[in-house]
Amino acid sequence: MNIDNFFKNGKLIVIPRKKKAKEELFHILASKFQYDKSYNEKEVNNILVKTYDDYALLRRYLVDTGYLKRDLYGKHYWRIKKSK
């Protein structure tokens, strides 16, 4: 699925509504994180804000959809292999 229409000048302008487009977006965002590396919240925010101003919303989506995991305190995040 091509989600280019949701971007302008490299920035996300709207989060897709359709599930398939959202999954593609989250897959692209997750690819910005390395496996086997721990990120603090600030590092995650700095990566995501380059794509969308509401980086907290993207961070929550990535966790809720299983692309990122976080510790119980929300201080450390890491990318996981998402099962289909």
mmCIF file of the N, C-alpha and C atoms, coordinates in Angstrom:
data_MODEL
# 
_entry.id   MODEL 
# 
loop_
_atom_site.group_PDB 
_atom_site.id 
_atom_site.type_symbol 
_atom_site.label_atom_id 
_atom_site.label_alt_id 
_atom_site.label_comp_id 
_atom_site.label_asym_id 
_atom_site.label_entity_id 
_atom_site.label_seq_id 
_atom_site.pdbx_PDB_ins_code 
_atom_site.Cartn_x 
_atom_site.Cartn_y 
_atom_site.Cartn_z 
_atom_site.occupancy 
_atom_site.B_iso_or_equiv 
_atom_site.pdbx_formal_charge 
_atom_site.auth_seq_id 
_atom_site.auth_comp_id 
_atom_site.auth_asym_id 
_atom_site.auth_atom_id 
_atom_site.pdbx_PDB_model_num 
ATOM 1   N N  . MET A 1 1  ? 0.843  -1.178  0.000  1.00 0.00 ? 1  MET A N  1 
ATOM 2   C CA . MET A 1 1  ? 0.000  0.000   0.000  1.00 0.00 ? 1  MET A CA 1 
ATOM 3   C C  . MET A 1 1  ? 0.890  1.244   0.000  1.00 0.00 ? 1  MET A C  1 
ATOM 4   N N  . ASN A 1 2  ? 0.532  2.203   -0.791 1.00 0.00 ? 2  ASN A N  1 
ATOM 5   C CA . ASN A 1 2  ? 1.282  3.452   -0.895 1.00 0.00 ? 2  ASN A CA 1 
ATOM 6   C C  . ASN A 1 2  ? 0.650  4.501   0.017  1.00 0.00 ? 2  ASN A C  1 
ATOM 7   N N  . ILE A 1 3  ? 1.412  4.971   0.977  1.00 0.00 ? 3  ILE A N  1 
ATOM 8   C CA . ILE A 1 3  ? 0.874  5.967   1.903  1.00 0.00 ? 3  ILE A CA 1 
ATOM 9   C C  . ILE A 1 3  ? 1.485  7.351   1.680  1.00 0.00 ? 3  ILE A C  1 
ATOM 10  N N  . ASP A 1 4  ? 2.084  7.555   0.536  1.00 0.00 ? 4  ASP A N  1 
ATOM 11  C CA . ASP A 1 4  ? 2.714  8.842   0.222  1.00 0.00 ? 4  ASP A CA 1 
ATOM 12  C C  . ASP A 1 4  ? 1.747  10.014  0.321  1.00 0.00 ? 4  ASP A C  1 
ATOM 13  N N  . ASN A 1 5  ? 0.465  9.779   0.055  1.00 0.00 ? 5  ASN A N  1 
ATOM 14  C CA . ASN A 1 5  ? -0.517 10.861  0.099  1.00 0.00 ? 5  ASN A CA 1 
ATOM 15  C C  . ASN A 1 5  ? -0.720 11.427  1.502  1.00 0.00 ? 5  ASN A C  1 
ATOM 16  N N  . PHE A 1 6  ? -0.255 10.726  2.500  1.00 0.00 ? 6  PHE A N  1 
ATOM 17  C CA . PHE A 1 6  ? -0.400 11.179  3.877  1.00 0.00 ? 6  PHE A CA 1 
ATOM 18  C C  . PHE A 1 6  ? 0.768  12.059  4.320  1.00 0.00 ? 6  PHE A C  1 
ATOM 19  N N  . PHE A 1 7  ? 1.736  12.265  3.419  1.00 0.00 ? 7  PHE A N  1 
ATOM 20  C CA . PHE A 1 7  ? 2.932  13.040  3.721  1.00 0.00 ? 7  PHE A CA 1 
ATOM 21  C C  . PHE A 1 7  ? 3.032  14.268  2.830  1.00 0.00 ? 7  PHE A C  1 
ATOM 22  N N  . LYS A 1 8  ? 3.627  15.312  3.367  1.00 0.00 ? 8  LYS A N  1 
ATOM 23  C CA . LYS A 1 8  ? 3.952  16.506  2.584  1.00 0.00 ? 8  LYS A CA 1 
ATOM 24  C C  . LYS A 1 8  ? 5.317  16.994  3.047  1.00 0.00 ? 8  LYS A C  1 
ATOM 25  N N  . ASN A 1 9  ? 6.242  17.087  2.112  1.00 0.00 ? 9  ASN A N  1 
ATOM 26  C CA . ASN A 1 9  ? 7.614  17.509  2.419  1.00 0.00 ? 9  ASN A CA 1 
ATOM 27  C C  . ASN A 1 9  ? 8.238  16.659  3.528  1.00 0.00 ? 9  ASN A C  1 
ATOM 28  N N  . GLY A 1 10 ? 7.961  15.353  3.490  1.00 0.00 ? 10 GLY A N  1 
ATOM 29  C CA . GLY A 1 10 ? 8.564  14.433  4.442  1.00 0.00 ? 10 GLY A CA 1 
ATOM 30  C C  . GLY A 1 10 ? 7.899  14.377  5.804  1.00 0.00 ? 10 GLY A C  1 
ATOM 31  N N  . LYS A 1 11 ? 6.867  15.186  6.024  1.00 0.00 ? 11 LYS A N  1 
ATOM 32  C CA . LYS A 1 11 ? 6.153  15.197  7.311  1.00 0.00 ? 11 LYS A CA 1 
ATOM 33  C C  . LYS A 1 11 ? 4.765  14.587  7.131  1.00 0.00 ? 11 LYS A C  1 
ATOM 34  N N  . LEU A 1 12 ? 4.372  13.813  8.104  1.00 0.00 ? 12 LEU A N  1 
ATOM 35  C CA . LEU A 1 12 ? 3.041  13.232  8.117  1.00 0.00 ? 12 LEU A CA 1 
ATOM 36  C C  . LEU A 1 12 ? 2.025  14.343  8.366  1.00 0.00 ? 12 LEU A C  1 
ATOM 37  N N  . ILE A 1 13 ? 1.012  14.456  7.500  1.00 0.00 ? 13 ILE A N  1 
ATOM 38  C CA . ILE A 1 13 ? 0.018  15.514  7.688  1.00 0.00 ? 13 ILE A CA 1 
ATOM 39  C C  . ILE A 1 13 ? -1.254 14.993  8.340  1.00 0.00 ? 13 ILE A C  1 
ATOM 40  N N  . VAL A 1 14 ? -1.515 13.720  8.172  1.00 0.00 ? 14 VAL A N  1 
ATOM 41  C CA . VAL A 1 14 ? -2.679 13.111  8.815  1.00 0.00 ? 14 VAL A CA 1 
ATOM 42  C C  . VAL A 1 14 ? -2.405 11.624  9.002  1.00 0.00 ? 14 VAL A C  1 
ATOM 43  N N  . ILE A 1 15 ? -2.862 11.092  10.122 1.00 0.00 ? 15 ILE A N  1 
ATOM 44  C CA . ILE A 1 15 ? -2.723 9.659   10.377 1.00 0.00 ? 15 ILE A CA 1 
ATOM 45  C C  . ILE A 1 15 ? -3.850 8.946   9.627  1.00 0.00 ? 15 ILE A C  1 
ATOM 46  N N  . PRO A 1 16 ? -3.516 7.959   8.831  1.00 0.00 ? 16 PRO A N  1 
ATOM 47  C CA . PRO A 1 16 ? -4.545 7.255   8.055  1.00 0.00 ? 16 PRO A CA 1 
ATOM 48  C C  . PRO A 1 16 ? -5.614 6.647   8.958  1.00 0.00 ? 16 PRO A C  1 
ATOM 49  N N  . ARG A 1 17 ? -6.821 6.562   8.436  1.00 0.00 ? 17 ARG A N  1 
ATOM 50  C CA . ARG A 1 17 ? -7.926 5.946   9.186  1.00 0.00 ? 17 ARG A CA 1 
ATOM 51  C C  . ARG A 1 17 ? -8.016 4.444   8.936  1.00 0.00 ? 17 ARG A C  1 
ATOM 52  N N  . LYS A 1 18 ? -7.724 4.055   7.709  1.00 0.00 ? 18 LYS A N  1 
ATOM 53  C CA . LYS A 1 18 ? -7.855 2.637   7.360  1.00 0.00 ? 18 LYS A CA 1 
ATOM 54  C C  . LYS A 1 18 ? -6.743 1.821   8.004  1.00 0.00 ? 18 LYS A C  1 
ATOM 55  N N  . LYS A 1 19 ? -7.140 0.658   8.494  1.00 0.00 ? 19 LYS A N  1 
ATOM 56  C CA . LYS A 1 19 ? -6.210 -0.195  9.240  1.00 0.00 ? 19 LYS A CA 1 
ATOM 57  C C  . LYS A 1 19 ? -4.968 -0.552  8.431  1.00 0.00 ? 19 LYS A C  1 
ATOM 58  N N  . LYS A 1 20 ? -5.149 -0.905  7.161  1.00 0.00 ? 20 LYS A N  1 
ATOM 59  C CA . LYS A 1 20 ? -4.012 -1.328  6.339  1.00 0.00 ? 20 LYS A CA 1 
ATOM 60  C C  . LYS A 1 20 ? -3.009 -0.187  6.164  1.00 0.00 ? 20 LYS A C  1 
ATOM 61  N N  . ALA A 1 21 ? -3.498 1.016   5.955  1.00 0.00 ? 21 ALA A N  1 
ATOM 62  C CA . ALA A 1 21 ? -2.621 2.181   5.797  1.00 0.00 ? 21 ALA A CA 1 
ATOM 63  C C  . ALA A 1 21 ? -1.921 2.505   7.115  1.00 0.00 ? 21 ALA A C  1 
ATOM 64  N N  . LYS A 1 22 ? -2.640 2.378   8.224  1.00 0.00 ? 22 LYS A N  1 
ATOM 65  C CA . LYS A 1 22 ? -2.026 2.608   9.539  1.00 0.00 ? 22 LYS A CA 1 
ATOM 66  C C  . LYS A 1 22 ? -0.901 1.613   9.785  1.00 0.00 ? 22 LYS A C  1 
ATOM 67  N N  . GLU A 1 23 ? -1.167 0.349   9.477  1.00 0.00 ? 23 GLU A N  1 
ATOM 68  C CA . GLU A 1 23 ? -0.145 -0.684  9.676  1.00 0.00 ? 23 GLU A CA 1 
ATOM 69  C C  . GLU A 1 23 ? 1.102  -0.371  8.854  1.00 0.00 ? 23 GLU A C  1 
ATOM 70  N N  . GLU A 1 24 ? 0.914  0.079   7.631  1.00 0.00 ? 24 GLU A N  1 
ATOM 71  C CA . GLU A 1 24 ? 2.055  0.445   6.788  1.00 0.00 ? 24 GLU A CA 1 
ATOM 72  C C  . GLU A 1 24 ? 2.821  1.612   7.405  1.00 0.00 ? 24 GLU A C  1 
ATOM 73  N N  . LEU A 1 25 ? 2.100  2.614   7.891  1.00 0.00 ? 25 LEU A N  1 
ATOM 74  C CA . LEU A 1 25 ? 2.735  3.763   8.541  1.00 0.00 ? 25 LEU A CA 1 
ATOM 75  C C  . LEU A 1 25 ? 3.538  3.307   9.757  1.00 0.00 ? 25 LEU A C  1 
ATOM 76  N N  . PHE A 1 26 ? 2.941  2.498   10.603 1.00 0.00 ? 26 PHE A N  1 
ATOM 77  C CA . PHE A 1 26 ? 3.627  2.057   11.819 1.00 0.00 ? 26 PHE A CA 1 
ATOM 78  C C  . PHE A 1 26 ? 4.838  1.192   11.492 1.00 0.00 ? 26 PHE A C  1 
ATOM 79  N N  . HIS A 1 27 ? 4.736  0.403   10.447 1.00 0.00 ? 27 HIS A N  1 
ATOM 80  C CA . HIS A 1 27 ? 5.881  -0.401  10.005 1.00 0.00 ? 27 HIS A CA 1 
ATOM 81  C C  . HIS A 1 27 ? 7.033  0.516   9.582  1.00 0.00 ? 27 HIS A C  1 
ATOM 82  N N  . ILE A 1 28 ? 6.714  1.555   8.836  1.00 0.00 ? 28 ILE A N  1 
ATOM 83  C CA . ILE A 1 28 ? 7.734  2.523   8.401  1.00 0.00 ? 28 ILE A CA 1 
ATOM 84  C C  . ILE A 1 28 ? 8.351  3.221   9.610  1.00 0.00 ? 28 ILE A C  1 
ATOM 85  N N  . LEU A 1 29 ? 7.513  3.646   10.544 1.00 0.00 ? 29 LEU A N  1 
ATOM 86  C CA . LEU A 1 29 ? 8.030  4.323   11.737 1.00 0.00 ? 29 LEU A CA 1 
ATOM 87  C C  . LEU A 1 29 ? 8.896  3.387   12.576 1.00 0.00 ? 29 LEU A C  1 
ATOM 88  N N  . ALA A 1 30 ? 8.461  2.148   12.722 1.00 0.00 ? 30 ALA A N  1 
ATOM 89  C CA . ALA A 1 30 ? 9.229  1.183   13.516 1.00 0.00 ? 30 ALA A CA 1 
ATOM 90  C C  . ALA A 1 30 ? 10.599 0.937   12.897 1.00 0.00 ? 30 ALA A C  1 
ATOM 91  N N  . SER A 1 31 ? 10.687 1.033   11.578 1.00 0.00 ? 31 SER A N  1 
ATOM 92  C CA . SER A 1 31 ? 11.969 0.783   10.911 1.00 0.00 ? 31 SER A CA 1 
ATOM 93  C C  . SER A 1 31 ? 13.014 1.845   11.259 1.00 0.00 ? 31 SER A C  1 
ATOM 94  N N  . LYS A 1 32 ? 12.614 2.921   11.880 1.00 0.00 ? 32 LYS A N  1 
ATOM 95  C CA . LYS A 1 32 ? 13.545 3.963   12.308 1.00 0.00 ? 32 LYS A CA 1 
ATOM 96  C C  . LYS A 1 32 ? 14.267 3.584   13.607 1.00 0.00 ? 32 LYS A C  1 
ATOM 97  N N  . PHE A 1 33 ? 13.828 2.471   14.207 1.00 0.00 ? 33 PHE A N  1 
ATOM 98  C CA . PHE A 1 33 ? 14.419 1.987   15.456 1.00 0.00 ? 33 PHE A CA 1 
ATOM 99  C C  . PHE A 1 33 ? 15.160 0.687   15.207 1.00 0.00 ? 33 PHE A C  1 
ATOM 100 N N  . GLN A 1 34 ? 16.296 0.535   15.856 1.00 0.00 ? 34 GLN A N  1 
ATOM 101 C CA . GLN A 1 34 ? 17.103 -0.677  15.708 1.00 0.00 ? 34 GLN A CA 1 
ATOM 102 C C  . GLN A 1 34 ? 16.616 -1.746  16.680 1.00 0.00 ? 34 GLN A C  1 
ATOM 103 N N  . TYR A 1 35 ? 16.740 -2.992  16.234 1.00 0.00 ? 35 TYR A N  1 
ATOM 104 C CA . TYR A 1 35 ? 16.494 -4.108  17.150 1.00 0.00 ? 35 TYR A CA 1 
ATOM 105 C C  . TYR A 1 35 ? 17.633 -4.160  18.161 1.00 0.00 ? 35 TYR A C  1 
ATOM 106 N N  . ASP A 1 36 ? 17.379 -4.723  19.307 1.00 0.00 ? 36 ASP A N  1 
ATOM 107 C CA . ASP A 1 36 ? 18.390 -4.939  20.349 1.00 0.00 ? 36 ASP A CA 1 
ATOM 108 C C  . ASP A 1 36 ? 19.027 -3.641  20.835 1.00 0.00 ? 36 ASP A C  1 
ATOM 109 N N  . LYS A 1 37 ? 18.275 -2.544  20.783 1.00 0.00 ? 37 LYS A N  1 
ATOM 110 C CA . LYS A 1 37 ? 18.764 -1.279  21.308 1.00 0.00 ? 37 LYS A CA 1 
ATOM 111 C C  . LYS A 1 37 ? 17.675 -0.680  22.176 1.00 0.00 ? 37 LYS A C  1 
ATOM 112 N N  . SER A 1 38 ? 18.075 -0.182  23.343 1.00 0.00 ? 38 SER A N  1 
ATOM 113 C CA . SER A 1 38 ? 17.144 0.463   24.250 1.00 0.00 ? 38 SER A CA 1 
ATOM 114 C C  . SER A 1 38 ? 17.188 1.969   24.009 1.00 0.00 ? 38 SER A C  1 
ATOM 115 N N  . TYR A 1 39 ? 16.013 2.584   23.950 1.00 0.00 ? 39 TYR A N  1 
ATOM 116 C CA . TYR A 1 39 ? 15.889 4.022   23.753 1.00 0.00 ? 39 TYR A CA 1 
ATOM 117 C C  . TYR A 1 39 ? 15.178 4.617   24.960 1.00 0.00 ? 39 TYR A C  1 
ATOM 118 N N  . ASN A 1 40 ? 15.645 5.776   25.406 1.00 0.00 ? 40 ASN A N  1 
ATOM 119 C CA . ASN A 1 40 ? 14.876 6.454   26.442 1.00 0.00 ? 40 ASN A CA 1 
ATOM 120 C C  . ASN A 1 40 ? 13.760 7.249   25.756 1.00 0.00 ? 40 ASN A C  1 
ATOM 121 N N  . GLU A 1 41 ? 12.834 7.773   26.537 1.00 0.00 ? 41 GLU A N  1 
ATOM 122 C CA . GLU A 1 41 ? 11.670 8.450   25.958 1.00 0.00 ? 41 GLU A CA 1 
ATOM 123 C C  . GLU A 1 41 ? 12.062 9.646   25.100 1.00 0.00 ? 41 GLU A C  1 
ATOM 124 N N  . LYS A 1 42 ? 13.060 10.379  25.524 1.00 0.00 ? 42 LYS A N  1 
ATOM 125 C CA . LYS A 1 42 ? 13.505 11.546  24.763 1.00 0.00 ? 42 LYS A CA 1 
ATOM 126 C C  . LYS A 1 42 ? 14.041 11.139  23.392 1.00 0.00 ? 42 LYS A C  1 
ATOM 127 N N  . GLU A 1 43 ? 14.795 10.046  23.341 1.00 0.00 ? 43 GLU A N  1 
ATOM 128 C CA . GLU A 1 43 ? 15.320 9.554   22.063 1.00 0.00 ? 43 GLU A CA 1 
ATOM 129 C C  . GLU A 1 43 ? 14.185 9.132   21.124 1.00 0.00 ? 43 GLU A C  1 
ATOM 130 N N  . VAL A 1 44 ? 13.179 8.452   21.670 1.00 0.00 ? 44 VAL A N  1 
ATOM 131 C CA . VAL A 1 44 ? 12.030 8.046   20.871 1.00 0.00 ? 44 VAL A CA 1 
ATOM 132 C C  . VAL A 1 44 ? 11.316 9.285   20.333 1.00 0.00 ? 44 VAL A C  1 
ATOM 133 N N  . ASN A 1 45 ? 11.102 10.259  21.213 1.00 0.00 ? 45 ASN A N  1 
ATOM 134 C CA . ASN A 1 45 ? 10.430 11.493  20.804 1.00 0.00 ? 45 ASN A CA 1 
ATOM 135 C C  . ASN A 1 45 ? 11.198 12.212  19.699 1.00 0.00 ? 45 ASN A C  1 
ATOM 136 N N  . ASN A 1 46 ? 12.512 12.283  19.836 1.00 0.00 ? 46 ASN A N  1 
ATOM 137 C CA . ASN A 1 46 ? 13.338 12.966  18.829 1.00 0.00 ? 46 ASN A CA 1 
ATOM 138 C C  . ASN A 1 46 ? 13.267 12.280  17.466 1.00 0.00 ? 46 ASN A C  1 
ATOM 139 N N  . ILE A 1 47 ? 13.129 10.984  17.457 1.00 0.00 ? 47 ILE A N  1 
ATOM 140 C CA . ILE A 1 47 ? 13.000 10.247  16.200 1.00 0.00 ? 47 ILE A CA 1 
ATOM 141 C C  . ILE A 1 47 ? 11.622 10.500  15.586 1.00 0.00 ? 47 ILE A C  1 
ATOM 142 N N  . LEU A 1 48 ? 10.583 10.439  16.399 1.00 0.00 ? 48 LEU A N  1 
ATOM 143 C CA . LEU A 1 48 ? 9.220  10.543  15.881 1.00 0.00 ? 48 LEU A CA 1 
ATOM 144 C C  . LEU A 1 48 ? 8.809  11.960  15.505 1.00 0.00 ? 48 LEU A C  1 
ATOM 145 N N  . VAL A 1 49 ? 9.338  12.970  16.190 1.00 0.00 ? 49 VAL A N  1 
ATOM 146 C CA . VAL A 1 49 ? 8.945  14.354  15.890 1.00 0.00 ? 49 VAL A CA 1 
ATOM 147 C C  . VAL A 1 49 ? 9.392  14.773  14.496 1.00 0.00 ? 49 VAL A C  1 
ATOM 148 N N  . LYS A 1 50 ? 10.358 14.089  13.945 1.00 0.00 ? 50 LYS A N  1 
ATOM 149 C CA . LYS A 1 50 ? 10.803 14.384  12.576 1.00 0.00 ? 50 LYS A CA 1 
ATOM 150 C C  . LYS A 1 50 ? 9.727  13.999  11.557 1.00 0.00 ? 50 LYS A C  1 
ATOM 151 N N  . THR A 1 51 ? 8.819  13.120  11.970 1.00 0.00 ? 51 THR A N  1 
ATOM 152 C CA . THR A 1 51 ? 7.758  12.657  11.085 1.00 0.00 ? 51 THR A CA 1 
ATOM 153 C C  . THR A 1 51 ? 6.432  13.364  11.354 1.00 0.00 ? 51 THR A C  1 
ATOM 154 N N  . TYR A 1 52 ? 6.123  13.623  12.633 1.00 0.00 ? 52 TYR A N  1 
ATOM 155 C CA . TYR A 1 52 ? 4.806  14.158  12.994 1.00 0.00 ? 52 TYR A CA 1 
ATOM 156 C C  . TYR A 1 52 ? 4.952  14.947  14.287 1.00 0.00 ? 52 TYR A C  1 
ATOM 157 N N  . ASP A 1 53 ? 4.313  16.115  14.352 1.00 0.00 ? 53 ASP A N  1 
ATOM 158 C CA . ASP A 1 53 ? 4.461  16.974  15.532 1.00 0.00 ? 53 ASP A CA 1 
ATOM 159 C C  . ASP A 1 53 ? 3.925  16.334  16.808 1.00 0.00 ? 53 ASP A C  1 
ATOM 160 N N  . ASP A 1 54 ? 2.867  15.548  16.699 1.00 0.00 ? 54 ASP A N  1 
ATOM 161 C CA . ASP A 1 54 ? 2.325  14.873  17.881 1.00 0.00 ? 54 ASP A CA 1 
ATOM 162 C C  . ASP A 1 54 ? 3.036  13.528  18.055 1.00 0.00 ? 54 ASP A C  1 
ATOM 163 N N  . TYR A 1 55 ? 4.311  13.619  18.413 1.00 0.00 ? 55 TYR A N  1 
ATOM 164 C CA . TYR A 1 55 ? 5.145  12.424  18.564 1.00 0.00 ? 55 TYR A CA 1 
ATOM 165 C C  . TYR A 1 55 ? 4.640  11.509  19.660 1.00 0.00 ? 55 TYR A C  1 
ATOM 166 N N  . ALA A 1 56 ? 3.992  12.068  20.698 1.00 0.00 ? 56 ALA A N  1 
ATOM 167 C CA . ALA A 1 56 ? 3.477  11.242  21.794 1.00 0.00 ? 56 ALA A CA 1 
ATOM 168 C C  . ALA A 1 56 ? 2.390  10.297  21.290 1.00 0.00 ? 56 ALA A C  1 
ATOM 169 N N  . LEU A 1 57 ? 1.566  10.788  20.375 1.00 0.00 ? 57 LEU A N  1 
ATOM 170 C CA . LEU A 1 57 ? 0.523  9.946   19.791 1.00 0.00 ? 57 LEU A CA 1 
ATOM 171 C C  . LEU A 1 57 ? 1.143  8.812   18.982 1.00 0.00 ? 57 LEU A C  1 
ATOM 172 N N  . LEU A 1 58 ? 2.156  9.123   18.189 1.00 0.00 ? 58 LEU A N  1 
ATOM 173 C CA . LEU A 1 58 ? 2.835  8.076   17.419 1.00 0.00 ? 58 LEU A CA 1 
ATOM 174 C C  . LEU A 1 58 ? 3.491  7.061   18.339 1.00 0.00 ? 58 LEU A C  1 
ATOM 175 N N  . ARG A 1 59 ? 4.121  7.550   19.391 1.00 0.00 ? 59 ARG A N  1 
ATOM 176 C CA . ARG A 1 59 ? 4.789  6.655   20.353 1.00 0.00 ? 59 ARG A CA 1 
ATOM 177 C C  . ARG A 1 59 ? 3.769  5.694   20.960 1.00 0.00 ? 59 ARG A C  1 
ATOM 178 N N  . ARG A 1 60 ? 2.623  6.226   21.336 1.00 0.00 ? 60 ARG A N  1 
ATOM 179 C CA . ARG A 1 60 ? 1.575  5.391   21.934 1.00 0.00 ? 60 ARG A CA 1 
ATOM 180 C C  . ARG A 1 60 ? 1.061  4.352   20.929 1.00 0.00 ? 60 ARG A C  1 
ATOM 181 N N  . TYR A 1 61 ? 0.829  4.792   19.674 1.00 0.00 ? 61 TYR A N  1 
ATOM 182 C CA . TYR A 1 61 ? 0.393  3.857   18.639 1.00 0.00 ? 61 TYR A CA 1 
ATOM 183 C C  . TYR A 1 61 ? 1.411  2.737   18.442 1.00 0.00 ? 61 TYR A C  1 
ATOM 184 N N  . LEU A 1 62 ? 2.686  3.072   18.403 1.00 0.00 ? 62 LEU A N  1 
ATOM 185 C CA . LEU A 1 62 ? 3.719  2.053   18.184 1.00 0.00 ? 62 LEU A CA 1 
ATOM 186 C C  . LEU A 1 62 ? 3.745  1.035   19.320 1.00 0.00 ? 62 LEU A C  1 
ATOM 187 N N  . VAL A 1 63 ? 3.520  1.493   20.534 1.00 0.00 ? 63 VAL A N  1 
ATOM 188 C CA . VAL A 1 63 ? 3.472  0.584   21.677 1.00 0.00 ? 63 VAL A CA 1 
ATOM 189 C C  . VAL A 1 63 ? 2.186  -0.238  21.636 1.00 0.00 ? 63 VAL A C  1 
ATOM 190 N N  . ASP A 1 64 ? 1.063  0.442   21.414 1.00 0.00 ? 64 ASP A N  1 
ATOM 191 C CA . ASP A 1 64 ? -0.232 -0.245  21.422 1.00 0.00 ? 64 ASP A CA 1 
ATOM 192 C C  . ASP A 1 64 ? -0.355 -1.290  20.311 1.00 0.00 ? 64 ASP A C  1 
ATOM 193 N N  . THR A 1 65 ? 0.304  -1.062  19.189 1.00 0.00 ? 65 THR A N  1 
ATOM 194 C CA . THR A 1 65 ? 0.216  -2.008  18.070 1.00 0.00 ? 65 THR A CA 1 
ATOM 195 C C  . THR A 1 65 ? 1.327  -3.050  18.089 1.00 0.00 ? 65 THR A C  1 
ATOM 196 N N  . GLY A 1 66 ? 2.205  -2.987  19.083 1.00 0.00 ? 66 GLY A N  1 
ATOM 197 C CA . GLY A 1 66 ? 3.205  -4.034  19.258 1.00 0.00 ? 66 GLY A CA 1 
ATOM 198 C C  . GLY A 1 66 ? 4.488  -3.863  18.468 1.00 0.00 ? 66 GLY A C  1 
ATOM 199 N N  . TYR A 1 67 ? 4.730  -2.674  17.935 1.00 0.00 ? 67 TYR A N  1 
ATOM 200 C CA . TYR A 1 67 ? 5.991  -2.438  17.231 1.00 0.00 ? 67 TYR A CA 1 
ATOM 201 C C  . TYR A 1 67 ? 7.107  -2.068  18.206 1.00 0.00 ? 67 TYR A C  1 
ATOM 202 N N  . LEU A 1 68 ? 6.740  -1.399  19.282 1.00 0.00 ? 68 LEU A N  1 
ATOM 203 C CA . LEU A 1 68 ? 7.697  -1.061  20.338 1.00 0.00 ? 68 LEU A CA 1 
ATOM 204 C C  . LEU A 1 68 ? 7.162  -1.591  21.655 1.00 0.00 ? 68 LEU A C  1 
ATOM 205 N N  . LYS A 1 69 ? 8.071  -1.935  22.537 1.00 0.00 ? 69 LYS A N  1 
ATOM 206 C CA . LYS A 1 69 ? 7.731  -2.284  23.916 1.00 0.00 ? 69 LYS A CA 1 
ATOM 207 C C  . LYS A 1 69 ? 8.324  -1.213  24.817 1.00 0.00 ? 69 LYS A C  1 
ATOM 208 N N  . ARG A 1 70 ? 7.744  -1.067  25.991 1.00 0.00 ? 70 ARG A N  1 
ATOM 209 C CA . ARG A 1 70 ? 8.311  -0.134  26.971 1.00 0.00 ? 70 ARG A CA 1 
ATOM 210 C C  . ARG A 1 70 ? 8.282  -0.779  28.345 1.00 0.00 ? 70 ARG A C  1 
ATOM 211 N N  . ASP A 1 71 ? 9.161  -0.290  29.201 1.00 0.00 ? 71 ASP A N  1 
ATOM 212 C CA . ASP A 1 71 ? 9.175  -0.821  30.559 1.00 0.00 ? 71 ASP A CA 1 
ATOM 213 C C  . ASP A 1 71 ? 7.962  -0.293  31.326 1.00 0.00 ? 71 ASP A C  1 
ATOM 214 N N  . LEU A 1 72 ? 7.760  -0.795  32.517 1.00 0.00 ? 72 LEU A N  1 
ATOM 215 C CA . LEU A 1 72 ? 6.590  -0.419  33.316 1.00 0.00 ? 72 LEU A CA 1 
ATOM 216 C C  . LEU A 1 72 ? 6.534  1.063   33.650 1.00 0.00 ? 72 LEU A C  1 
ATOM 217 N N  . TYR A 1 73 ? 7.672  1.724   33.632 1.00 0.00 ? 73 TYR A N  1 
ATOM 218 C CA . TYR A 1 73 ? 7.732  3.139   34.004 1.00 0.00 ? 73 TYR A CA 1 
ATOM 219 C C  . TYR A 1 73 ? 7.709  4.064   32.795 1.00 0.00 ? 73 TYR A C  1 
ATOM 220 N N  . GLY A 1 74 ? 7.720  3.508   31.599 1.00 0.00 ? 74 GLY A N  1 
ATOM 221 C CA . GLY A 1 74 ? 7.690  4.313   30.385 1.00 0.00 ? 74 GLY A CA 1 
ATOM 222 C C  . GLY A 1 74 ? 8.978  5.062   30.120 1.00 0.00 ? 74 GLY A C  1 
ATOM 223 N N  . LYS A 1 75 ? 10.071 4.564   30.680 1.00 0.00 ? 75 LYS A N  1 
ATOM 224 C CA . LYS A 1 75 ? 11.354 5.257   30.529 1.00 0.00 ? 75 LYS A CA 1 
ATOM 225 C C  . LYS A 1 75 ? 12.237 4.634   29.458 1.00 0.00 ? 75 LYS A C  1 
ATOM 226 N N  . HIS A 1 76 ? 12.036 3.366   29.165 1.00 0.00 ? 76 HIS A N  1 
ATOM 227 C CA . HIS A 1 76 ? 12.867 2.673   28.184 1.00 0.00 ? 76 HIS A CA 1 
ATOM 228 C C  . HIS A 1 76 ? 11.982 1.969   27.166 1.00 0.00 ? 76 HIS A C  1 
ATOM 229 N N  . TYR A 1 77 ? 12.360 2.105   25.913 1.00 0.00 ? 77 TYR A N  1 
ATOM 230 C CA . TYR A 1 77 ? 11.614 1.540   24.790 1.00 0.00 ? 77 TYR A CA 1 
ATOM 231 C C  . TYR A 1 77 ? 12.568 0.718   23.938 1.00 0.00 ? 77 TYR A C  1 
ATOM 232 N N  . TRP A 1 78 ? 12.044 -0.307  23.276 1.00 0.00 ? 78 TRP A N  1 
ATOM 233 C CA . TRP A 1 78 ? 12.854 -1.092  22.364 1.00 0.00 ? 78 TRP A CA 1 
ATOM 234 C C  . TRP A 1 78 ? 11.937 -1.682  21.291 1.00 0.00 ? 78 TRP A C  1 
ATOM 235 N N  . ARG A 1 79 ? 12.522 -1.905  20.127 1.00 0.00 ? 79 ARG A N  1 
ATOM 236 C CA . ARG A 1 79 ? 11.783 -2.467  18.994 1.00 0.00 ? 79 ARG A CA 1 
ATOM 237 C C  . ARG A 1 79 ? 11.739 -3.978  19.123 1.00 0.00 ? 79 ARG A C  1 
ATOM 238 N N  . ILE A 1 80 ? 10.609 -4.540  18.791 1.00 0.00 ? 80 ILE A N  1 
ATOM 239 C CA . ILE A 1 80 ? 10.465 -5.988  18.815 1.00 0.00 ? 80 ILE A CA 1 
ATOM 240 C C  . ILE A 1 80 ? 10.023 -6.481  17.447 1.00 0.00 ? 80 ILE A C  1 
ATOM 241 N N  . LYS A 1 81 ? 10.232 -7.740  17.211 1.00 0.00 ? 81 LYS A N  1 
ATOM 242 C CA . LYS A 1 81 ? 9.749  -8.338  15.977 1.00 0.00 ? 81 LYS A CA 1 
ATOM 243 C C  . LYS A 1 81 ? 8.255  -8.566  16.132 1.00 0.00 ? 81 LYS A C  1 
ATOM 244 N N  . LYS A 1 82 ? 7.491  -7.939  15.292 1.00 0.00 ? 82 LYS A N  1 
ATOM 245 C CA . LYS A 1 82 ? 6.035  -8.026  15.369 1.00 0.00 ? 82 LYS A CA 1 
ATOM 246 C C  . LYS A 1 82 ? 5.566  -9.302  14.685 1.00 0.00 ? 82 LYS A C  1 
ATOM 247 N N  . SER A 1 83 ? 4.769  -10.080 15.390 1.00 0.00 ? 83 SER A N  1 
ATOM 248 C CA . SER A 1 83 ? 4.205  -11.286 14.787 1.00 0.00 ? 83 SER A CA 1 
ATOM 249 C C  . SER A 1 83 ? 2.908  -10.912 14.065 1.00 0.00 ? 83 SER A C  1 
ATOM 250 N N  . LYS A 1 84 ? 2.662  -11.610 12.981 1.00 0.00 ? 84 LYS A N  1 
ATOM 251 C CA . LYS A 1 84 ? 1.456  -11.293 12.191 1.00 0.00 ? 84 LYS A CA 1 
ATOM 252 C C  . LYS A 1 84 ? 0.301  -12.166 12.539 1.00 0.00 ? 84 LYS A C  1 
# 
